Amino acid sequence: MARPLAAVLLIQALSMAAGSPAAGQQGETFRPGFGWQPGMRIEASETRVGVLREGSVADSGRVSTATYSIVVSDHRDGLLISHEDIRVERVGDFPEELPPIARVNTVVADNLEYWMRLPDLVVSEEGEFIRVDDVEGFRFRVASSIRPVASALGGGDPEILVLLDSLLAVVVNDDVIEGLAADRWSSLVDKWAATDWEIGQVFGAEIEAPNPLVPGPAIEYTIQAGVTQKIACEAPGGGVMCAVFVMVTRPAPQAIGEAARLLADSLGAQLLAATGRELPAGYGEGGESPLTFQELILEGRVELMADPVSLLPLWLEERQKRAGSGIGLGEPFSFYTEEILTTEFSYPGGP
């Protein structure tokens, strides 16, 4: 079955900023398959760093880690990719003055960001994502894992637990679980398998996807993807070379302006409400907005090092960057946020 991404990719003579091909590799072509097999067990270790910068304020980072096992088994529709023994830890102590509700919010947010991407998946024998397996059971696993931690941090406060249950009911829903799981599998396999790649050559494509900032119509994105190089490694399949795959996603130039306008309208109304001011005449209908963007940057980047034959992974980095500047209530502002998730994979029992 043809993969949707491969069907729309157009070869372009572009260069990838992530790196250049190693000597003698320029122009080499290969076509990855899918070598995940029943009985395979992969150990994964993840680190998440969030960077926040506002104006001239120094960067601040928050770090958490997670470990889990990936187990591959037979399924009537292909293969079952299970995520087991998920453990999430926050690095560093909480400030003594931080209230219990803030501690609970931080820990729950960290746990959800890992858990929501790691339900059990059903994929085809060729590696194509089919669906999440047993969504109801996954919701129970998430709540059963997070609720005791939140209860301990909140000192058993029943009001905090009620708020937690309300949050889980909203966030842990079928659409979110399916979407995040499909994105994660795409970064590991679906973006790269069954496609002809030429080292140093970049593919370009345009797709439509939801606006990442505010609800509304889908917007157009540009994609650049390629294999930057092959490097020496102990490949899971027994080889001595690994391929480095990179994909960068940004809103198309014609879409970024509309995204900025919608975000300015949404945040402008909140800004006025926070300051007790009334909405100006014509707000949202072409009238003057209390907040305007002069620059808005939205970028996603995936880099995968994997066996070029089986696509068994060794290392994965996923980045989401949001940055911009503008004028709010007559004052200049700027912001920068970036979330970096790095995953290392190992094969204690062999591939």
C-alpha positions, -999 to 999 in steps of 0.1 A, spaced: 0 0 0 14 34 -9 22 57 20 4 91 19 36 111 25 56 93 -2 28 98 -27 30 136 -24 68 141 -21 85 160 -48 123 158 -52 140 192 -48 176 202 -49 178 216 -14 203 212 15 195 201 50 209 222 78 212 191 100 244 179 84 261 169 52 267 134 37 298 116 47 326 114 21 317 90 -8 281 87 2 266 115 -19 240 101 -43 238 66 -26 202 54 -27 184 29 -5 149 18 4 142 10 41 120 -19 50 103 -28 83 122 -53 104 103 -52 137 96 -88 145 74 -107 170 93 -115 202 115 -84 200 120 -63 231 134 -27 229 144 -7 260 137 31 257 150 60 277 136 95 271 146 130 283 123 160 279 136 196 281 114 226 279 130 260 272 112 292 278 124 327 270 104 360 272 121 391 260 155 395 276 147 370 305 173 342 306 163 307 294 148 284 319 146 246 314 125 219 329 137 184 327 120 150 332 129 115 322 110 83 314 119 47 308 98 19 293 100 -13 272 86 -18 237 74 -53 231 65 -66 196 40 -95 193 17 -110 168 -18 -96 162 -46 -108 140 -43 -75 120 -5 -75 118 17 -67 148 10 -53 183 35 -27 196 31 -27 234 46 -1 258 53 -16 292 67 -6 326 64 32 319 82 51 346 83 90 347 106 110 369 111 147 374 147 159 377 153 183 406 135 192 437 105 215 440 110 249 457 99 247 493 74 275 489 57 259 459 21 250 469 8 214 465 -15 222 436 14 236 416 35 205 424 6 183 413 1 203 381 38 200 371 40 162 378 8 155 360 18 175 330 51 157 328 35 123 331 8 130 305 33 142 280 50 108 280 20 86 286 -2 101 259 22 91 232 27 55 244 -5 34 241 -4 0 226 -5 1 188 -17 -22 160 5 -18 128 6 -38 96 33 -63 88 48 -35 66 48 -11 95 19 11 87 -1 25 116 -36 10 118 -50 20 152 -45 23 190 -53 -10 207 -78 -10 236 -82 28 242 -105 22 272 -78 0 289 -52 26 281 -72 54 298 -75 32 329 -37 26 329 -30 64 327 -53 73 355 -41 43 377 -5 54 373 -9 92 377 -36 94 404 -15 79 433 14 102 425 -9 132 425 -26 121 457 7 119 475 19 152 463 -14 169 471 -14 154 506 -47 136 498 -66 168 493 -99 157 478 -104 190 459 -71 184 441 -81 149 432 -115 161 418 -96 186 397 -72 158 385 -101 136 375 -117 164 356 -85 171 337 -79 134 328 -115 132 316 -109 160 291 -73 154 280 -72 116 278 -98 112 250 -98 90 220 -89 116 194 -59 130 213 -46 95 221 -50 83 184 -34 115 170 -4 116 193 2 78 189 1 81 151 25 110 152 50 91 174 49 60 152 52 82 121 85 96 135 98 61 141 86 43 110 59 57 88 78 87 76 107 67 63 97 31 54 90 19 18 104 51 3 135 55 -19 160 78 -3 191 94 -18 217 106 7 220 144 5 188 148 -15 159 165 1 122 159 -6 97 187 -4 59 184 1 29 205 11 2 191 34 -28 204 53 -30 199 91 -47 215 121 -36 250 133 -13 242 163 -22 275 180 -59 280 180 -89 259 169 -101 266 134 -96 256 97 -66 235 88 -36 254 74 -10 245 48 24 233 58 57 227 39 78 197 46 114 190 39 128 155 45 159 136 37 187 114 48 217 136 57 243 109 61 252 74 70 274 70 101 293 41 117 273 23 144 263 -10 158 231 -13 139 203 -34 155 202 -57 124 239 -65 127 252 -39 102 279 -14 109 262 17 94 231 37 105 211 62 85 202 97 98 168 108 87 156 144 92 122 161 86 114 197 92 78 210 91 67 247 90 35 265 80 36 276 44 44 314 39 9 321 29 -5 303 60 18 319 87 1 353 83 -34 339 88 -21 318 118 -6 350 134 -39 369 128 -60 342 144 -36 339 174 -35 377 178 -73 379 179 -76 351 204 -48 364 227 -59 401 223 -93 394 237 -77 376 267 -53 404 272 -81 430 273 -101 409 297 -71 405 320 -66 443 322 -104 450 326 -107 468 292 -135 465 268 -131 451 233 -127 480 207 -153 485 180 -149 462 151 -127 438 170 -124 405 151 -140 421 120 -110 438 106 -109 465 133 -78 474 153 -65 446 175 -48 453 209 -22 427 199 -3 422 166 25 399 156 54 412 136 70 377 135 58 342 142 78 311 139 63 276 142 86 247 135 87 209 141 118 189 136 124 151 137 158 134 135 161 97 136 192 74 136 181 39 126 192 8 109 187 16 72 174 -19 64 150 -26 93 143 9 106 150 -4 141 158 28 160 189 38 180 181 75 187 153 99 181 150 136 187 117 155 183 116 193 186 87 218 187 96 255 185 73 284 189 87 320 187 75 354 179 74 391 185 50 420 182 31 448 199 6 442 228 -13 472 242 13 495 227 43 476 243 67 454 224 69 418 234 87 386 223 87 350 233 105 317 226 95 282 236 111 250 226 104 214 237 130 188 230 123 151 235 153 128 230 149 90 231 177 64 231 169 27 223 188 -4 233 184 -41 225 194 -62 255 183 -94 240 194 -87 205 171 -76 176 
